[in-house]
Amino acid sequence: MAEAPRTTAAATVLSVVIPMYNEEEVLPALVSRLRPVLDGLGVDHEVVVVDDGSTDRTAELLAAFRLGWPQLRVIGLRRNSGHQAALTAGLDRAAGAYVVSIDADLQDPPEKIPDMLALARAENLDIVYGIRADRASDTGFKRWTAGLYYRLVRRLAGPSVPAQAGDFRLLSRAAVDALKALPDQQRVYRLLVPWLGFPSGQVTYERAPRPAGESKYPLGRMIRLAVDSVTGFSAAPLRIATWLGGFAFLVCLGLMVYTLSAHAFQHTVPGWTSLFIGVLFIGAVQLVCVGLLGEYVGRIYTAVQNRPTYFIGHDTAAGGHDTMGSGSGSGTGTGAGAGTEAGAKKAEAGAGTGARARAGGEGGRSVPAQAGSGDVAAPVAQGLRQGS
């Protein structure tokens, strides 16, 4: 039986978490589609946008939109920490009894959020996945690599991982609290969320093309996501290394028999080809095994360091002040691994007055909570007031 979601003091029913990086081109379209959907729900809500160290005018536009949208909350990270880290920052600070995560590119339709909330309430579900029933808008290569990725992770992590489910999902407060309590630092939520085992449902939709801007997930990041998914949820690569070592041992035995036979029949000189191939093969197997071991040792090294997944540069809910927050960790409240709400509060207190005096501080840039002086802020804010 799913736990009843716990509301906060502000009685926020729904939080929408949107991690974004350099999305100035698509941001106006996102606001024009998302705000009417949320206003039509008739419940107290907030929109938590996590600016993952954008270098374009995303921060300016967000500050302008806040002037006419009181439910909009902007969290700015000090540097670009990655999509999953930005998502972690949003989940850690979302206050709603239900939390929806969605990307800013509008390929996942915000119009499905009411369906997710209705399904979660009607069937008392803790998780509602957004399932991409049609990916015709993606390129053939993108569809092929996505299919390969989901087949791989479902084989390694189990069938509980829904196929074609990205980071568009609804979570209850109980599910969010469970995620915050996990010590994982390199998080892949499309695998972590199913691993929780909470009651879940699905809402299907057609994946739309990106209306503006460029994809923030090129081939390199997709490969990194696949490597993190495999090494974070399965020891199968280590077993593959063991099997490769056994196979290499059998090949060595065969080459040894061949070498002894060649020596017995005095054909030692012609055997250099097989010897050369054997040395190359053994060397390649050793390098593969060392690389696989290195991936796991690297994860252990990262866990031992226990560095914060992200640092908060500013949070408009705190008046635009600098705060030192962190993502996943031990939840001890030291500021280096504050995964729980108590740890986050202690981390903010640990920032000190010096951090509050700097609106951006060293190592990052901060955006004021009010952006009345920008060349974009005034017209956008005026348009929002007229539209509302």
N, C-alpha and C positions, 0 to 999 in steps of 0.2 A: 504494500500500500504506500503510495507516495505521501510524503509529508506535506502538510498544508504550508504554503508559502508564508513567510513572516514579513509583514510590512514594517517599514521604518517609521521613525517619528514623523517624517514629512508625509507619510501615507502615500508614497509614490508607488503606483501600481505597475507601471511599465517603464523600463529604461531601454533605450536603443543605443547601442555602442557601435561607433563607426570609426575604425582606424583608417587614417588616410595619410598619404604622402604625395605632395606635389599634385593636387587635384583641383587647381584653380579653374580649369576649363570645364569640368563636369560639376563643380560645386553648385552653381545656380540652378542647374537642372535637378540636382539631387534635392535641394531645399524645396523647389516648386512641386515636386512629387511627394516628398516625405511628409511635409508639414500638413497638408490637407488630410492625409491618411490618419495621422496621429490625432489631429483635432477632431476628426469624425468618430474616434473611439469613445469619446466622452469620459475618459478616465484621467487621473493625474499621471503625468508622464514627464520624462526628461530625455533629452538627446545628448549623449556623452560622446563628443567628437575628440578623438585622440590624434593630435597633430604630431606625426612621427618625424619631427625635425625637418619639415618641408623647407625648401630653398626658394620656392616661387612665391606668389602672392596669396597662397592658401590662408596663411595666418591673418592677413589683412581682411580678406573676404569674410572669414569666420567672425572676426571682431565686429565687422559691419553688420552681419546678419544677427548678431546678438542684440543689437540696439532695438530691433523690432521683434525679437523672438525670445521671450523670457525663459522658455524651457530649454534653450540651447546652452549647453555647458561645454567649455573648451578646455582640454587638458593638453598642454604642450610639453613634449619630451625635450630634453636638453640636446639630444642627438638622434640621428636615425638609428633606431634599435631593431628594426625589422617588424614585419607584419604581425607575427605571433606575439612578440613582446608588447607591441602597441595594443593588441587585443587584450593581453593580460592586464595592462594598465587600466583599460576601460572596465573590465570585469571586476577588478579589485576595488574600483571606486564607484561603480554603479549602485544606486540605492533602491532600485525597484524590486517589488515582489516577483516580477518576471523580468528577464533581461533578454533582449533580442540583439544578436550581433549580425551586422550586415556590412558589406563592402561599399565603398563610395562610388563604384563605377557603374551602378544601375544595371548591371547584368543580372543581379538578383532583384526581383521587383519588390519594392516596399509595400505595394498593394496587397501582398500576401501576409503582412503582419497581423491584420485583424483575424484572418483565418487561423493563424498559428495560436493567437491568444484564445480564440473561441474554442479550438480543439483542446488546448491544455486545460481550460476551465471545465469543459463539458465532460472530459474523460479523466480528469484529475491526473494529468501527465506532468512529469518534471522536465521532459525534453521533447521538443518538436523540431524535426529536421526539415530543412528545405531541400527537396530532391529535384535535381535537374532531369526532367523527363525528356527534354529535347535540347540537344546542343548543336543544332544545325547552324547557329550563328558563329560557332567556333571553326577554325581551320581544320582541315583533315589531320594535320600533324598534331594539333592540340587535342583533338578527340582521341587519336590513337595513343598518345602519351598518357592522357587522363585515364583511359581504359586500362592501359598497362599498369598504371600506378594503383588503381583500386583493386585490380586482380591480385597484385603483389601483396598489398597491405591486408586484404581480406584473407589471403592464404597464411600470412604470418601472424596477424593479430586476431584472427578469428572472424566468423561470419557476423558478429555483432556490429561490425563497421558497415554502415549502410553505403551501398554503391551510389556514386554520383552525388554525394553530400559534401558540400564545402563548408564554409564558415558562416553560412546563413542558417541560423537556428534560434530557437527560443529555449531558455533555461529558467527553471524555477529558482527561487532563492535558496532552496536546499541544495540544488545542483551546483549553483555558483559557490556556495560556502564550501562544498566538498572539493571543488576545483581549487579554491584558494588555499585549502589545507594541504594540498599535494606539494611535495618538495621538489618536483621536477623544475629544472631551469630551462632546458631547451624543449619547449612545449610544442606539441602538434595537437591542436584541439580536436581535429577531425578524428583522431584516434583516442585521445584522452577522454572525451565526452562519452563515447560508447562504452569505454572500459569501466565507467562508473556503475553501469548496470541499472540505472534508474528507468522507471517506466517511460516509454517514448512512443511517439507517433510521427507521421510524415505528412507533409504538404507538398504536392508536386507543382512544378511550373516550367515554363519554357524559358531557357536562358537567352536573354536578349543581347544584341551587340552593344558594345560600349559606345555611348552617344558622343563622347568627346575624350580627348586625352589619349595617353598610351598605357598599355598594360604595365603594371609594376611587378609582374611575375615572368621575366624572361626565362630562357632555357636554363641558365645557370642557377637561378633561384629554385626552379622546379626540381632540378637534380639535387640541390641541397635539401629541399623539403623531403624528397624521397629517401635520401640517406639518413636524415634525422628520424624519419618515420620508421625505417627498418631497424636502425641501431638502437632506437629508443624503446622499442616494443618487442624485440625478439633477439635471441642469441643465435638464430639460424646462420648468419654469416660466419660465426666462429665455427659452427659445425661444418660449414662448407669448406673452411680452411682445413679442418681435420680430414675431410674426405679427399681434398686435393693433395694433402700430404701423403695419405695412404696410396692414392693413385700414383703419385710421383715415386713412392717407394717401389711399387710394382714395376714401373717403367725402369727404374734403376736396376732392379733384379734382372729384367729382360736384357738391358744393355750389358750387364755384367756377363750374362751367359753368352751373348753375342760376341763380346770382347774376348772371352776365354776361347770360344770356338775359333774366332779369327786368328788368335795367337797360336792355337794348336795346328791350324792349317797354314800358318805362316802368311796370313793376309792382313798383317797389322797396319800397313801403310794405307790401303784403301779404306780403312775404317774411320778415317778422320771426319767424314761427313756425319756419320751417325753419332760420333762423339760430340761433334760441334752442336748438333741438334739437341742432343741430350743435355748438354750444359746450358743451352739457352732455355730449354723447357724447365729444368730444375730451377734456374734463376728466376724465371717468370713466376713460377708457383710460389717461390719464397717471397718475392716482392708482393704478390697478391695477399699472401697470408700476413705479412708484416703490415700491409696497408689496412687490412681488416682489424688486426689487433690495435693498430694506431687509432682507428675510429673509436673503439671502446675505451682505450686508455685516455684519449682526449676528453671523452665524456666524464670519466672519473676525475680527471684533472680539473675540469670545469666545476664539477660538484664539490670538490675539495676546496677550491678557491671561494666558493659561495658568494660570488659577486652578484650585486643586484642585476636583475634582468633589464631594468630601465631606471632612469632618473627623471623625476618630474621637474620641469623648468617653471611651469606656472599652472595654476588651476583657477579658473574664474569663479568657482564656488568658494574659494578661499580668498576672494578679493584680488586675485591676480598676483598674489605673493609667490615667491619661490618656495617650494617644498622639496625635501629630499625623500622620495618614495622609492620603493623597490618592488620588483615583481615577485616571482616565486622564490621560495626560500624556506627556512626553518620555522618562520613565524615567531621568532623570539622577541621581536620588537626592538631590535638593535639598530635598525636602519639598513643593515646589510642583507637581510633576508626576511623582510616583513611580509609574509604572504597573507596573514590574517588582518582583520580590521584593527585589532589592538596593536599589532605590530606596525601597521601603517601610521596610526596615530603617534606612536612613539618615534617613528622615523621622522615624521613631520616636526615633532618637538625637538628632535636631535639636530635639525638643520640649523637652529640657533638664530639669533637676531642678525647675524652677518648675512645669512642666506636670504632673510626677508628684506634686507636692505638692498639687495641686488635684484633687479627685475630681469633676470636672465643670467646674471652671474658669469663666472668663467666657465668655459666649455660648452656654452649653449646660448641661445637667444630667447628672449622672452617677449611676449606681445602684451601690451596693456589691455586691461579688460574693456576699456572704452577706446574706440578708434575714431574720434571725431575729426582728426586732422588729416587723415589719409584722403587721397584723391578718389578712392573707391568707396569709402565708408559712407559719406553723406548721401550720394544718389541711391546706393543700395538700401540704406536704412530708410530713406524717404519712400522708396518703392514698396518696401515691406510694410510700412505703416499704412500706406494707401491700400495695399492689397489685403491687409488684415481688417 
